[in-house]
Amino acid sequence: MQEIKNGIDRTHLKLKDETLRIPNHKITVKDGTYFLWPFNQNMGGVQLKYATVQPICSLKEGNTRTFFFFEDDQIGGEYLLENKNIQDIKVNNGVCKADKNGYFINQLVPGTDCSIEITQKDGAKVRLVTLTEEESDQLWKGTIRGKEFVALTASSLIYDEEGITLIDNNPNAEIQMYRNGRFMQKLFRHPAHDLQASIRPLRPMGYGQWIRPAGEEKEVKRNFAIHSFAGVEQAWIRYASESNPICLLNGKEVSSTTLEDYRRADVCKLIQNGENTITFRFPDSTPQPIVAEIEILMTNGQRFVWHTDGTWTGASDKQPVIVVKHKETPHSFAPEEHLALYEVNAPAPTAGEEETRMYINYKGDKANAYLNGNLVADSFYDGTDWILSLSRLKGTIETNPLVLRIDGLKSADANIYFEKNVNPEKCVTPTLDAIKVKQEYRFRFNR
């Protein structure tokens, strides 16, 4: 395999008894091009001196051998065949010239009809089929009941001793089976399923209620328990109040930072296995309403969230708080958090072997999917859709929303390698752009 930079190039191969000049004339090769060109290859009894197309596979049908190639990187394909043992040669979608060195074929128009058929003196045939680069990615080869087959399809393909199954996200599928020198088309149709998912952005403290102490109470609190062999990976308290309450966790005062219209505290080191207590103490004579949440991510993938609501109490544990109608909670997570959360209601997966998948188009650093507080899937952003199987979540996804938690890059200059199609600047503020639900369709047929 050879890499060539932009420019004009031609290779001279010095062999024991000859020097091959490949290709026949100078060509322009674009930067970063990689290719593998065969030379001095025996193709079923025909000597291929060289070719400027890349080999894919071969197929044996009786006394006929077919070899499949593809034209790559817009480099014109050409073949040079030694003239020994050849009785006849036919070229379709190309030009053949005979000279003292053999048969030179060029000006190829790659595709399923681009073929060279060589009849040897003993009657055996050799075919050389030149496909496009796109078609080369869609070529499949296998063996069913001892017989080889070659097929061309954009669908996924699996096979067994009984036949072939096509798998596609489209209700329509096509396959071209190669037989006796040509590709033969088969078409399939299936009733389409229209599946949709609904998306709702989640606000910080979006499920929280505004509360205040009752009577003469000067604090509100909530007990919560964590019983797990796993450790705490990350934990935060977020809260908003027109008062300036003191936040305590397990009796220790917590230092918080103002982020736009709410405050946040990192409490990862204060969470303990077992019972915990979060407290907000109001030094003001008239405490103002507060809304808060505590979010905990465990090393085993569990996610716990508690919000302010009517179950919180005052200092004595006997006096419930008062839930009040106040202003809305903050509309979005502060830019400093590099965080976005979404609630997704997905459709029920269909029955049968066919998979139902969500294709999640997001931008960020990484994303986690939680169902009932448990991590069910994760992704590191690479510029492509995140594919999540709904069939694997069958039985729970129909009745429970999925929570997508997307973390953005802390900086566009983060020391992370991305493909050229990824712009790190657009990954700092995480976003969920779209979700498509696609049904898998399967088409079964005998070879």
C-alpha positions in Angstrom: 0.0 0.0 0.0 1.3 3.4 -0.9 0.5 7.0 0.1 1.1 9.7 -2.5 0.9 13.5 -2.0 -0.7 15.8 -4.5 1.0 15.7 -7.9 1.8 13.6 -10.9 3.1 10.1 -10.3 4.0 6.9 -12.0 5.8 3.8 -10.5 8.4 1.7 -12.1 8.6 -1.8 -10.7 12.0 -3.5 -11.4 11.5 -7.3 -11.4 13.9 -10.1 -12.3 13.1 -10.3 -16.0 11.2 -7.0 -16.6 10.3 -3.6 -15.5 6.6 -2.7 -15.1 5.6 0.9 -15.6 2.4 1.5 -13.6 0.2 3.1 -14.7 0.5 3.4 -18.4 0.6 7.1 -18.3 1.2 9.8 -15.6 -1.8 10.5 -13.3 -2.7 13.2 -10.8 -3.2 11.8 -7.3 -4.9 13.8 -4.6 -3.3 14.3 -1.1 -3.6 11.4 1.4 -4.6 8.8 -1.2 -4.0 5.2 -0.3 -4.3 2.3 -2.7 -3.3 -1.3 -3.3 -2.7 -2.3 -6.9 -2.1 -5.9 -7.9 0.7 -7.0 -10.3 1.9 -10.3 -11.7 -1.2 -12.1 -10.3 -2.5 -15.4 -11.7 -6.2 -14.8 -12.1 -7.6 -18.3 -12.8 -5.0 -19.1 -15.4 -4.8 -15.5 -16.8 -1.7 -13.6 -15.9 -2.6 -10.1 -14.7 0.6 -8.0 -15.3 -0.9 -5.1 -13.3 -4.1 -3.2 -12.6 -4.8 0.3 -11.2 -8.0 -0.9 -9.5 -8.2 -2.5 -6.0 -9.2 -6.2 -5.6 -12.2 -7.1 -3.5 -13.0 -10.8 -3.8 -13.5 -13.7 -6.3 -16.3 -16.1 -7.1 -16.1 -19.6 -8.6 -19.0 -20.8 -10.8 -18.2 -24.1 -12.5 -15.3 -23.6 -14.8 -15.7 -19.8 -14.6 -13.8 -17.5 -12.1 -14.9 -14.0 -11.5 -12.7 -11.4 -9.8 -14.2 -8.2 -8.4 -12.3 -4.9 -8.3 -13.1 -1.3 -7.7 -11.9 2.0 -9.0 -10.7 4.2 -6.1 -10.0 7.9 -5.5 -10.9 8.9 -9.0 -7.9 7.2 -10.4 -8.8 5.8 -13.8 -8.8 2.0 -13.9 -6.6 0.0 -16.4 -5.6 -3.6 -16.8 -2.6 -5.1 -18.6 -3.1 -8.9 -19.3 -0.4 -11.2 -20.6 -1.5 -12.6 -24.0 -0.7 -16.2 -23.2 -3.5 -18.8 -23.0 -6.1 -16.3 -24.2 -8.4 -17.3 -27.0 -10.9 -14.4 -26.9 -11.6 -11.3 -24.8 -14.7 -9.2 -24.6 -14.9 -5.8 -22.8 -18.0 -4.0 -21.7 -17.8 -0.3 -20.7 -14.1 -0.1 -21.5 -11.6 -0.1 -24.4 -9.3 -3.0 -25.2 -6.1 -2.7 -27.3 -3.9 -5.7 -28.2 -0.1 -5.2 -28.6 3.1 -7.1 -28.2 2.9 -6.9 -24.4 -0.6 -8.3 -24.2 -4.1 -6.8 -23.8 -4.3 -3.3 -22.4 -7.8 -2.2 -21.2 -8.6 1.3 -20.0 -11.3 4.0 -20.3 -13.4 2.0 -17.9 -16.8 3.2 -16.8 -17.0 1.4 -13.4 -20.3 -0.2 -12.3 -22.1 -3.5 -12.3 -21.9 -3.7 -16.1 -18.2 -2.9 -16.4 -16.7 -6.3 -17.2 -13.9 -8.1 -19.0 -14.7 -11.6 -20.1 -11.7 -13.8 -21.1 -12.1 -17.2 -22.8 -9.0 -19.3 -22.4 -7.8 -21.9 -24.9 -9.2 -24.8 -22.7 -12.7 -23.2 -22.7 -12.5 -21.9 -19.1 -13.6 -18.4 -18.5 -12.3 -15.6 -16.4 -14.2 -12.4 -15.7 -12.9 -9.1 -14.2 -15.7 -6.9 -12.9 -14.8 -3.3 -12.0 -17.2 -1.6 -9.5 -17.4 1.9 -8.2 -15.9 2.8 -4.8 -19.4 3.1 -3.3 -20.4 -0.3 -4.7 -17.3 -1.9 -3.3 -18.6 -1.0 0.2 -21.8 -2.8 -0.5 -20.4 -6.1 -1.9 -21.0 -9.3 0.2 -19.6 -12.8 -0.2 -20.6 -16.0 1.5 -21.3 -19.7 1.1 -24.7 -21.5 1.3 -24.9 -25.2 1.1 -21.4 -25.4 -0.3 -21.9 -22.9 -3.1 -20.3 -19.4 -3.1 -22.4 -16.3 -3.7 -21.6 -12.6 -4.3 -24.3 -10.0 -3.7 -24.5 -6.2 -3.9 -26.8 -4.5 -1.4 -26.8 -1.3 0.7 -28.6 -3.3 3.4 -26.9 -5.4 6.1 -26.7 -9.0 5.2 -26.6 -12.3 7.1 -26.9 -15.8 5.8 -27.2 -19.4 6.9 -27.6 -22.8 5.2 -31.2 -22.0 4.3 -30.8 -18.5 2.7 -30.2 -14.8 3.0 -31.7 -12.2 5.3 -31.4 -8.5 4.6 -31.6 -6.0 7.5 -32.5 -2.4 6.8 -33.9 0.7 8.4 -35.9 1.2 5.2 -39.2 -0.6 4.5 -37.8 -1.1 0.9 -34.7 -3.1 0.2 -32.8 -4.2 -2.9 -30.2 -6.9 -3.6 -28.3 -7.8 -6.7 -27.1 -11.4 -6.9 -24.3 -12.1 -9.2 -24.9 -15.1 -11.5 -23.4 -16.2 -14.8 -21.8 -12.9 -15.6 -24.3 -10.4 -14.5 -26.0 -8.9 -11.4 -29.7 -9.8 -11.1 -31.9 -7.5 -9.0 -34.4 -8.5 -6.3 -36.8 -5.9 -4.7 -38.5 -6.2 -1.3 -41.3 -4.1 0.3 -42.7 -4.0 3.8 -45.4 -1.8 5.4 -43.7 1.2 7.1 -43.8 2.0 10.8 -44.0 5.6 11.7 -42.4 6.0 15.2 -41.8 9.2 17.0 -40.1 10.3 20.2 -40.9 13.4 22.1 -38.2 15.6 23.7 -38.4 18.0 26.7 -35.5 20.0 27.9 -35.0 19.8 31.7 -34.3 22.8 33.7 -32.1 22.9 36.8 -34.4 22.2 39.7 -37.2 21.7 37.1 -39.0 19.2 39.2 -38.5 21.1 42.5 -41.2 23.0 44.3 -40.7 26.4 46.0 -40.9 25.9 49.8 -40.4 27.9 53.0 -40.3 27.1 56.7 -43.6 27.0 58.6 -44.3 29.2 61.6 -41.2 30.3 63.5 -38.9 27.7 61.8 -35.7 29.1 60.4 -34.6 26.1 58.4 -35.8 23.4 56.0 -34.2 19.9 55.6 -34.5 16.6 54.0 -33.2 13.2 55.0 -32.2 10.8 52.2 -30.4 7.5 52.2 -27.9 5.8 49.9 -27.1 2.1 50.3 -24.6 1.0 47.7 -21.3 -0.8 47.4 -20.4 1.8 44.7 -18.7 5.0 45.4 -19.9 8.6 44.6 -18.5 9.8 41.3 -20.0 13.3 41.3 -22.5 15.2 43.4 -24.0 18.7 43.4 -26.5 20.8 45.2 -28.2 23.4 43.2 -30.6 26.0 44.8 -32.2 29.4 44.3 -33.6 31.8 46.8 -34.0 35.5 47.4 -32.7 34.9 50.9 -29.1 34.0 51.4 -29.5 30.6 53.2 -26.6 28.6 54.7 -26.4 25.2 53.1 -25.3 22.2 55.2 -24.8 18.6 54.3 -24.6 16.1 57.2 -24.0 19.0 59.5 -21.1 20.6 57.6 -21.5 23.9 55.9 -21.2 23.8 52.1 -19.4 26.4 50.0 -21.4 27.3 46.9 -20.8 29.4 43.8 -23.2 31.7 42.1 -24.1 30.7 38.6 -26.3 33.2 36.9 -29.7 32.8 38.7 -28.9 29.9 41.0 -26.1 28.6 43.2 -24.2 25.3 42.9 -22.1 23.4 45.4 -19.8 20.4 44.8 -20.6 17.9 47.6 -19.0 14.8 46.3 -16.8 14.3 49.3 -19.6 14.9 51.8 -22.0 12.2 50.7 -21.9 9.2 52.9 -23.2 5.6 52.5 -26.3 5.3 54.5 -28.3 8.3 56.0 -27.7 11.8 54.8 -29.3 15.2 55.7 -29.4 18.3 53.6 -30.3 21.5 55.4 -30.9 25.1 54.4 -30.7 27.6 57.4 -32.2 31.1 57.0 -30.5 33.9 58.9 -33.2 36.3 57.8 -36.2 37.1 60.1 -38.5 36.3 57.2 -37.2 33.4 55.2 -37.9 33.6 51.5 -38.9 30.6 49.4 -36.2 28.3 48.2 -36.1 25.7 45.4 -33.3 23.1 45.4 -32.1 19.7 44.1 -29.3 17.4 44.9 -27.9 15.2 42.1 -25.6 12.3 42.8 -23.9 10.1 40.2 -22.5 6.8 41.4 -19.6 4.9 40.0 -21.9 1.9 39.1 -24.0 4.1 36.9 -26.8 4.9 39.3 -28.2 8.5 39.3 -30.1 9.8 42.4 -32.0 13.2 42.4 -34.0 14.7 45.3 -35.9 17.9 44.9 -37.6 20.3 47.3 -41.2 19.4 47.8 -43.8 18.9 50.6 -41.9 16.1 52.2 -39.2 18.4 53.5 -39.5 19.5 57.2 -38.4 22.1 59.6 -35.7 21.6 62.2 -37.9 19.5 64.5 -38.7 16.9 61.8 -42.4 17.3 62.9 -43.3 20.6 61.2 -43.7 20.1 57.4 -42.7 22.9 55.1 -45.1 25.2 53.2 -45.2 24.8 49.5 -45.7 28.1 47.8 -46.4 29.4 44.3 -43.4 31.5 43.4 -41.6 32.3 40.2 -40.4 29.8 37.7 -37.2 27.8 38.2 -34.1 28.8 36.2 -34.7 28.2 32.5 -31.4 26.5 31.7 -28.2 25.3 33.2 -25.5 28.0 33.5 -22.8 28.0 30.9 -20.2 27.2 33.5 -21.8 23.8 34.1 -21.4 22.8 30.4 -24.5 20.6 31.0 -27.8 19.9 29.3 -30.5 17.4 30.3 -33.5 16.1 28.3 -36.4 13.9 29.0 -37.3 11.6 26.1 -40.6 9.7 25.8 -39.8 6.9 23.3 -42.3 4.7 21.5 -42.8 1.1 22.4 -40.5 -1.3 20.4 -42.2 -3.5 18.0 -42.4 -7.3 18.6 -40.3 -9.8 16.8 -36.6 -10.0 15.9 -36.6 -6.5 14.3 -34.8 -3.9 16.4 -36.2 -0.5 17.2 -33.5 2.1 17.5 -33.1 5.8 18.4 -30.6 7.9 16.4 -29.6 10.7 18.7 -28.0 13.8 17.1 -26.2 15.7 19.8 -23.1 17.8 20.4 -20.9 17.8 23.4 -18.2 15.7 25.1 -20.1 12.7 26.3 -23.7 11.7 27.0 -25.4 9.2 29.3 -28.9 7.7 29.1 -30.7 6.9 32.4 -33.9 4.9 32.8 -35.4 4.7 36.3 -32.2 6.2 37.6 -30.0 3.5 36.1 -27.4 4.1 33.4 -28.5 2.1 30.3 -26.3 3.6 27.6 -23.5 6.1 27.1 -21.6 7.8 24.3 -18.6 9.9 23.5 -19.2 12.4 20.8 -17.5 11.7 17.5 -19.7 13.7 15.1 -22.0 10.8 14.2 -25.4 9.9 15.6 -25.6 8.0 18.9 -27.5 4.8 18.2 -29.5 3.5 21.2 -31.5 0.2 21.0 -35.1 0.6 22.4 -35.7 -3.1 22.0 -33.1 -3.8 24.7 -35.2 -1.6 27.0 -38.5 -3.3 26.2 -40.9 -3.6 29.1 -39.8 -0.3 30.8 -39.2 2.3 28.1 -42.9 2.3 27.1 -44.0 3.7 30.5 -40.9 5.5 31.8 -39.1 8.5 30.3 -35.5 8.3 29.4 -33.2 11.0 30.8 -30.3 12.1 28.5 -27.5 13.9 30.4 -25.0 15.6 28.0 -21.7 17.0 29.3 -20.0 19.6 27.1 -16.3 20.2 26.6 -14.8 22.4 29.3 -12.9 24.2 26.6 -12.7 24.2 22.8 -8.9 23.7 23.3 -9.4 20.4 25.2 -6.6 17.9 24.5 -9.0 15.5 22.7 -8.6 14.1 19.2 -11.6 14.6 17.0 -12.2 13.7 13.4 -12.2 16.6 10.9 -16.0 16.7 10.8 -16.2 17.8 14.4 -15.9 21.4 15.5 -14.9 21.5 19.2 -16.2 25.0 19.6 -19.8 23.7 19.0 -19.2 21.0 21.7 -18.6 23.4 24.6 -22.3 24.2 25.1 -24.0 20.7 24.8 -27.1 20.4 22.7 -29.6 17.8 21.5 -30.5 18.6 17.9 -32.8 15.8 17.0 -33.9 12.3 17.7 -35.1 9.9 15.0 -36.7 6.5 15.8 -36.0 3.9 13.1 -37.5 0.5 12.8 -35.4 -2.4 11.6 -36.9 -4.4 8.7 -35.9 -7.9 7.8 -36.4 -9.6 4.4 -35.8 -13.3 4.1 -35.3 -15.2 0.8 -33.7 -18.4 -0.4 -30.7 -18.1 -2.6 
